[in-house]
Amino acid sequence: MNWIKRLFSKKKTAEQCGIHVVVDSFTCGDRDENGFADLYVNGKETNTRLLLWDKEDVEKLQAIAEKIHDEKRSK
């Protein structure tokens, strides 16, 4: 029955929980061969990896989106 109370209870903010974290900077390490990089917050490793896209990846995705948009517009 406790899990139901927790499910519908109000969410607490970070301040109410006593969490006071100031983020000064986000930085990423070098990309690996798959495009992922480690994320650092305030210079400390977070055990989180981000998928980073370079200019060529974005241009490929834009070309695909434009092609789909043109196909839908022509119908």
Secondary structure, DSSP 8 states (H G I E B T S, - for coil): -HHHHHHHS----TTTTT-------EEE----TTSEEEEEETTEEEEEEEE---HHHHHHHHHHHHHHHHHHHH-
